[in-house]
Amino acid sequence: MKHVLFVCTQNAGRSQMAEAFFTQLAPADVRAGSAGTAPAAHVHPEVVEVMREVGIDLSGRRPRRLDLELQLHAGWAVTMGCGDACPYVPARVDDWDIADPAGQPLERVREIRDEIEQRVRRLVEEDLAAIRSDRTAHELRLERLLPSLVHEFREVRTPEEIRWCADAILDQFSDATVRSYVQTLVLRKARECLRAEVCDPRAA
């Protein structure tokens, strides 16, 4: 399962629309989420109105704060105008330069909605294979695991063996819903495997 994260400042307009369109257009094995660096109290009324015009109801949605868990969970991220507050995401990050719909007349909000839909549709049509195969987040997580494992097992295991073991065990958690615990679990299981006479990650 891959997760695409859409981020804007308030999570009350652009990123909410992008998440909704992506959920509508993408296959089930690639999911979307959205968040804001300074979330508003509610989705902008003008955004709710123009999305209702295309059959999507955002009236029950509540803006969500971008937290560490969301950042760790993302396998691909799209930022929209959050500037210096844009998140660190251990994955590929695309930046879409899209105007903020807050306080804009409905005609302008419709234009923004349509632009976001076109960009999301292009993302789904052209980049799904890249999203599914992207290993950036995995490799960054692996690189954070290796120093302590190499330090602990360098006398009994080669660097190649250590990397292979950690890599294989990390892969087992690719669909984990809570990413903040994965590094701890993988580190523990890798240590158990590397201490065994024969390291078999499949049994870890």
QUISULLIN-V370865 format. One record per helix or strand of 3 or more residues. SS is the DSSP state (H for helix, E for strand). FROM is the first residue (numbers start at 1). TO is the last residue. If there is no record, write none. Layout:
# QUISULLIN-V370865
SS/FROM/TO + SS/FROM/TO
This chain:
# QUISULLIN-V370865
E/2/8 + H/14/25 + E/30/36 + H/45/52 + H/68/73 + E/76/79 + H/83/85 + E/92/95 + H/106/133 + H/136/153 + H/159/171 + H/179/195 + H/201/203
